[in-house]
Amino acid sequence: QVQLVESGGGLVQAGGSLRLSCVASGITFRWSTMGWYRQAPGNQREWVATITSSGVVNYADTVKGRFTISRDNSKNMVALQMDSLKSEDTAVYYCKTTVGGRDYWGQGTQVTVSS
């Protein structure tokens, strides 16, 4: 079955950096588009960044220039490097992929940015 496992969250001061990782299993990773989403308390889940199987990347305007998404097909892993973090980046971050029209999500990892 499809499984996505995120790691790398934590507490960081504003202006700092964190690197999130998501390891996938049960999919042909190299063919998969992978995405990062986040959900802050009281808010809807929102898209953060996407990387396609060919390496094309897209970012939400709120993170463009500060976050970098990348993938390592040899490790079935997608990463999100987050720099210049702001308090408004505080959220649970989720990894997502779609297989056969169905969305699969990881369990999420908490990122807290203190001001």
ABEGO torsion letter per residue (X at the ends): XBBBBBBGBEBBBBGBBBBBBBBBBGBBAAABBBBBBBBBBGBBBBBABBBBAAGBBBBBAAABGABBBBBBAAAGBBBBBBBGBBAAABBBBBBBBBBGGBBBBBAEBBBBBBX
